[in-house]
Amino acid sequence: MINKKLVKKGAALALALAITAPALAPAEVAAQNKFKVESVKFNGMKAPTTVDEMVKTYTNASVTVKYQNGKEKTFPLTYKTLFKSEDKVATVKGERVPAGTPIDVNGNPIVDPSSPEKKYFVSDAPDSNTILNPINGKLYMITHYEYQTVDAAGKSAYGLVPASMSLTELNQNSKTGELKAKSVKKIDFSAVNGLWIPCNGSMSPWNTHLGSEEYEPDARQFLDTQSKTRSQVETFAQFYFGDKSKANPYFYGFTPEITVDKKGKASVVKHYSTGRISHELAKVMPDNRTVYFGDDGGNTGLFMYVADKEKDLSAGTLYAAKFKQTGSENGGSGDLEWINLGHATDKEVEDIIKSGITFNDIFETSEVPAEGFTAIKQYSYGKIEYLKVKPGKEKAAAFLETRRYAAMLGATTEFNKMEGVTLNEKDRKLYLAISDQSKSMEKDPTGKDPADHIQLPKIKSGVTYELGLKKGQTDSKGKAIHSSYVAPSMHGLIVGEDLPKADAYGNTANVDKVANPDNLSYSEAMRTLFIGEDSGNHTNNYVWAYNVDTKELARILSVPAGAEATGLNAIDNRNNYAYIFSNFQHPGDEIADRSITAVNKDELLKAVDEQIGINKTGGIGYISGLPFFTKMSDAASKKSASK
C-alpha cells in the first residue's frame, strides 16, 4: 500500500514535529530553511501470511520524507516494546509486581482468589498511553489497564476486577530518542472510589491525562438484587473496598483527570459534570473548554461539553446530538442538532451521589406506554423503557443518567460502537470512529423502536467519520452555544468493506482496508490520521496511517492474532523527538472459533500461547526508526535509493 504521490504543504509545518524519531525544534528548523520538509508519506506493509508473522507485533513499513531541496529519503520502521503487563516492573509498597496488577482502596495489590498460589491479578488489556510534556525535566507516561479478561481458573473476570492505571517515568536517549522505563508506579484512585473499565484517553492541552470509564453499570438493573449488574458491582466493591455493601453504580461512568506534579506524584479527580455515559475518551478542543466524547456500546449517543472556564472541567454545560440523516453514500451523513441537557459543577453531582440517590429516586417507570411517560431505548438497559423524571430531579437525570435523559429530550441514542475521537486542529475537523455500523444504526425493521433517526447501510467493519467544527452555532432552542468548535454535521470518510464469507486467514473484512476503527490519533506535523483496529473481522488487527491530503491509506503495524491494537498516540514532539505509541491486548482471543485454512490454526494457537500467552498479558510499546532530523544535512545531501 505505497502512497503514489506526495503533498506539497508550502511553508512550513514545523519539521521538527515530523516523525517518530528525533526531530529539530521549530526554532532550529527556521534557522535551516534549506532542510525544511516538504512532505511526508507512509509506505505500507503487507498483511502477515505466516504463523511467525501472525504471532508478532511488528512493522516493516517505512516513511519517505521529501525535502524542499528536492531530495528524498526513506526510513524503515521498527517496533519497540517497553514492557508487558505481566512484567514485574511496578513498585507497590516496596514490592515488585506486574505492571498490570490492580490495587485496592488501601493501595495493596489485589489477589486473584482462583489462583492456588494466591497470585495477583494481572490485566491482559493495556490501553491508553499519554506521554506528558516534560515535567521538571522528566518524561512521564500514563497507561490504562482496561480490564481482566479471565482469572487464573480461566473464568471470565471482565468488569469484576477493579481497573488500574500506571505512571511510568521514562528515560530518553538524547542521541537516538529511544525510550526505556525507569520506574513504574500504580496510580491511587481511592479518592474517587476506584476506577471502572478505563478504555482510551487523551492528553489535555494543559498537560494532564484525561481517562475514561466505559460501559457504566446500569443503575436500574442494579436495584434487582438477583441481576448480573448487581453481582458485578458488588464483586467489584468487594475486591476494591473489601466490602460489597459499598457498591454503587453511580460511582462510575465519568472522566478521570490525572495531574502529575513536579515531584512526579499523580493525583486524581473525576469530572462528574461531564456526564455519566460509556466514556471511550474525552478530547479537548483548542479553546481549552469544548470537549467531545465517544460513547461506546449499542444504542449510544454523541455528547459535547463546554466548560465554564478554560483548562477547568469542574463545571460546564452538557449537550447531546440529534442526528438528522442527509445521505447514505460512503458510510453515511447527517446534520447534528445539539440539545442542552443542563449545567452542573462536579461538586453538585458528587453531592447528589453521596446523598445515596438511586434510579428510583430519579425516575418513575411504567412497563407499558402511559400518559406523561417517554419511551426510549438506550445502551445500558438494552430495551424499551417508559420513563418520567420526578420533580426536581432533572439535574440528577442529566448528569447521572445522561443517555436516558438525552433520549427523553429527543437526542439520538442509536449509535453503535462509537469509539475514538481525535482532532485535526489546522483544518478544524474532528474524526470519530464507528467501529461497527450495524444494529441500531440500521433502519428499524419492526417499526417498534421509540425513534429511528439513523437508517444507514450495515457495515460491520465500520466507518470513520469527519465532523467540521464551526463557531456561531445555536442549540435546539436557538440559544447560542458558547464555543467556536461545534460540529453541525458529520459524514463518512474511511469505510470498511465486509466480505461475503471469510477468506483463508479467517478475515471477514477486506484485509487491505480498515476494519472496526477504534483508537484514533492525528499528527498535525505529518498531516496523518492514525487508526488502530479492534476488529473481530480481521484475524490480525492493524494500525493504519491515512494522509488527509492524498487520501492514501497505509498499514504500518500488525499485532498478534486475536489481539486488539490499543493505546494509539501519535506524539509530534517530546524533547525534539516524536513517537507513535501502540499497545496490544488479549492476544489469541477468539482465534479458536475462526475458520483459518491458510496456516495451521492449531499451530497458530500453540505459538500464541507459548510465545505470549492467550489472554494472559498485553504489550506496551511504540513504532521507532523514523528520521533523525538533527542530522538532516546528512539525509538531505544524498538522493534516496527509493526515489
Secondary structure as GFF3:
##gff-version 3
##sequence-region A 1 643
A	DSSP	three_ten_helix	15	17	.	.	.	ID=ss1
A	DSSP	alpha_helix	26	30	.	.	.	ID=ss2
A	DSSP	three_ten_helix	33	35	.	.	.	ID=ss3
A	DSSP	beta_strand	37	43	.	.	.	ID=ss4
A	DSSP	alpha_helix	51	55	.	.	.	ID=ss5
A	DSSP	beta_strand	62	67	.	.	.	ID=ss6
A	DSSP	beta_strand	72	76	.	.	.	ID=ss7
A	DSSP	beta_strand	78	84	.	.	.	ID=ss8
A	DSSP	beta_strand	90	92	.	.	.	ID=ss9
A	DSSP	beta_strand	95	97	.	.	.	ID=ss10
A	DSSP	beta_strand	126	131	.	.	.	ID=ss11
A	DSSP	beta_strand	139	145	.	.	.	ID=ss12
A	DSSP	beta_strand	164	172	.	.	.	ID=ss13
A	DSSP	beta_strand	179	186	.	.	.	ID=ss14
A	DSSP	three_ten_helix	190	192	.	.	.	ID=ss15
A	DSSP	beta_strand	202	203	.	.	.	ID=ss16
A	DSSP	beta_strand	209	210	.	.	.	ID=ss17
A	DSSP	alpha_helix	219	222	.	.	.	ID=ss18
A	DSSP	alpha_helix	228	241	.	.	.	ID=ss19
A	DSSP	three_ten_helix	244	246	.	.	.	ID=ss20
A	DSSP	three_ten_helix	249	251	.	.	.	ID=ss21
A	DSSP	beta_strand	255	260	.	.	.	ID=ss22
A	DSSP	beta_strand	266	271	.	.	.	ID=ss23
A	DSSP	three_ten_helix	272	274	.	.	.	ID=ss24
A	DSSP	beta_strand	279	284	.	.	.	ID=ss25
A	DSSP	beta_strand	290	295	.	.	.	ID=ss26
A	DSSP	beta_strand	298	300	.	.	.	ID=ss27
A	DSSP	beta_strand	303	309	.	.	.	ID=ss28
A	DSSP	beta_strand	312	327	.	.	.	ID=ss29
A	DSSP	three_ten_helix	329	331	.	.	.	ID=ss30
A	DSSP	beta_strand	333	345	.	.	.	ID=ss31
A	DSSP	alpha_helix	346	354	.	.	.	ID=ss32
A	DSSP	alpha_helix	359	362	.	.	.	ID=ss33
A	DSSP	beta_strand	363	366	.	.	.	ID=ss34
A	DSSP	beta_strand	374	376	.	.	.	ID=ss35
A	DSSP	beta_strand	385	389	.	.	.	ID=ss36
A	DSSP	alpha_helix	394	400	.	.	.	ID=ss37
A	DSSP	alpha_helix	402	408	.	.	.	ID=ss38
A	DSSP	beta_strand	415	416	.	.	.	ID=ss39
A	DSSP	beta_strand	418	424	.	.	.	ID=ss40
A	DSSP	beta_strand	429	434	.	.	.	ID=ss41
A	DSSP	three_ten_helix	439	441	.	.	.	ID=ss42
A	DSSP	beta_strand	463	468	.	.	.	ID=ss43
A	DSSP	beta_strand	489	495	.	.	.	ID=ss44
A	DSSP	beta_strand	517	523	.	.	.	ID=ss45
A	DSSP	beta_strand	528	533	.	.	.	ID=ss46
A	DSSP	beta_strand	542	547	.	.	.	ID=ss47
A	DSSP	beta_strand	553	558	.	.	.	ID=ss48
A	DSSP	beta_strand	564	574	.	.	.	ID=ss49
A	DSSP	beta_strand	577	585	.	.	.	ID=ss50
A	DSSP	three_ten_helix	591	593	.	.	.	ID=ss51
A	DSSP	alpha_helix	601	611	.	.	.	ID=ss52
A	DSSP	beta_strand	619	624	.	.	.	ID=ss53
A	DSSP	three_ten_helix	629	631	.	.	.	ID=ss54
A	DSSP	alpha_helix	632	636	.	.	.	ID=ss55
###
